[in-house]
Structure formats: structure tokens, C-alpha cells
């Protein structure tokens, strides 16, 4: 398509809010539970955080990327399902990353 001079639109994400890491937790989980159940017609809310510091990254399971991320307000674990197979140069410790994500509780 690009060769024909037709511009290719960048994928768009519909985000609910931009969050600092300290906002992820107890009360937010309670509010998100009100929106359940999720499925067709009721997608999980998608959030973003910018300029997160990668403190640790490793590949786990069947090619998943496990991260420890931090900003000025706190830190949290994250997992990118299937993202460990594409290489993880962007997620090396010390890198700054922008993330779009859903929030779930891991008991």
C-alpha cells in the first residue's frame, strides 16, 4: 500500500486514562470490579503510563516477557504475553518505556 502512495494509518489505541504507578492498586481494583464481567461488547479498560524505568526484565514460561517497572511514584510487576520471543532490546534494564495495559489482580 505504501508503494501506491496510499498512507497507512498507524494503529490507534483507545485509552481510558494515563496513570502513575501509585494509582494502580486497592481502590482502582474496586472500581474496575464494578465494570465486570468483561467480554464481547465490554472490553477491559486500557490504560497507559509513560517513561517507565525498566528495573528488571526476563523471559518466562513460553516466551512471555516479565518486567519490573517504576516511575517517580512507585513500582509494579508487568507481563507482556508472547512478547519475549520478539527480542527484548527495548526492555533492557535502565530503558525508559511507554506502556499500554490492562490491570488485573494476581492473587
C-alpha positions as CSV (number, residue, x, y, z in Angstrom):
1,X,0.0,0.0,0.0
2,X,2.8,2.4,0.8
3,X,4.3,1.9,-2.7
4,X,1.0,3.1,-4.2
5,X,1.2,6.3,-2.3
6,X,-1.7,5.4,-0.1
7,X,-0.9,6.4,3.5
8,X,-1.1,3.6,6.0
9,X,-2.8,4.6,9.2
10,X,-0.9,3.9,12.4
11,X,-2.9,1.6,14.8
12,X,-4.8,3.5,17.4
13,X,-5.4,2.6,21.0
14,X,-8.5,3.9,22.8
15,X,-7.1,4.6,26.3
16,X,-9.3,5.3,29.4
17,X,-6.6,7.2,31.3
18,X,-2.9,7.9,31.8
19,X,-1.8,6.7,35.2
20,X,1.1,7.0,37.6
21,X,2.0,3.7,39.1
22,X,0.9,4.7,42.6
23,X,-2.7,4.8,41.2
24,X,-2.7,1.1,40.4
25,X,-3.9,-0.8,43.4
26,X,-6.6,-1.2,46.0
27,X,-9.2,1.4,45.3
28,X,-8.7,1.3,41.5
29,X,-9.2,-2.5,41.6
30,X,-12.5,-2.0,43.4
31,X,-13.8,0.5,40.8
32,X,-12.7,-1.7,37.9
33,X,-14.6,-4.7,39.5
34,X,-17.8,-2.7,39.1
35,X,-17.2,-2.8,35.3
36,X,-17.0,-6.6,35.2
37,X,-17.7,-9.0,33.6
38,X,-15.6,-8.3,30.6
39,X,-16.1,-9.8,27.2
40,X,-17.7,-9.0,23.8
41,X,-19.1,-5.5,24.0
42,X,-17.5,-4.8,27.3
43,X,-13.7,-4.7,26.8
44,X,-11.3,-4.3,29.8
45,X,-10.3,-0.7,30.2
46,X,-7.0,0.1,28.6
47,X,-4.6,2.5,30.5
48,X,-1.2,3.9,29.7
49,X,1.9,5.1,31.6
50,X,4.8,6.9,30.1
51,X,8.5,7.0,30.6
52,X,8.6,3.9,32.9
53,X,12.0,2.7,34.0
54,X,12.7,-0.9,33.4
55,X,14.3,-2.2,36.6
56,X,14.4,-5.9,35.5
57,X,13.3,-7.9,32.6
58,X,13.4,-11.6,31.8
59,X,11.7,-14.2,29.6
60,X,9.4,-16.6,31.5
61,X,7.2,-19.5,30.5
62,X,6.5,-20.0,26.8
63,X,8.1,-16.7,25.5
64,X,6.5,-14.2,27.9
65,X,8.3,-11.0,29.0
66,X,8.3,-10.4,32.7
67,X,9.2,-6.8,33.8
68,X,9.6,-4.8,36.9
69,X,8.7,-1.2,36.1
70,X,9.0,2.0,38.1
71,X,8.2,5.7,37.9
72,X,8.7,8.5,40.4
73,X,5.6,7.3,42.4
74,X,6.2,3.6,42.7
75,X,6.9,0.3,41.1
76,X,5.0,-2.7,39.8
77,X,5.4,-6.0,38.1
78,X,4.2,-6.4,34.5
79,X,4.0,-9.2,32.0
80,X,3.9,-9.0,28.2
81,X,2.3,-12.2,27.0
82,X,4.1,-13.5,23.9
83,X,6.5,-10.5,23.9
84,X,9.6,-12.4,24.9
85,X,10.0,-14.1,21.5
86,X,10.4,-10.8,19.6
87,X,13.6,-9.8,21.3
88,X,13.6,-7.5,24.3
89,X,16.2,-4.9,23.4
90,X,13.5,-2.2,24.1
91,X,13.1,-3.7,27.6
92,X,16.6,-3.9,28.8
93,X,17.2,-2.7,32.5
94,X,17.7,1.0,32.5
95,X,15.5,1.7,29.5
96,X,12.5,4.0,29.5
97,X,9.3,2.6,28.0
98,X,5.8,3.8,27.4
99,X,3.2,1.1,28.1
100,X,-0.4,0.5,27.3
101,X,-2.0,-2.2,29.5
102,X,-5.0,-3.7,31.3
103,X,-5.0,-4.1,35.0
104,X,-5.7,-7.4,36.7
105,X,-5.2,-8.7,40.2
106,X,-2.8,-11.6,40.6
107,X,-3.6,-13.4,43.8
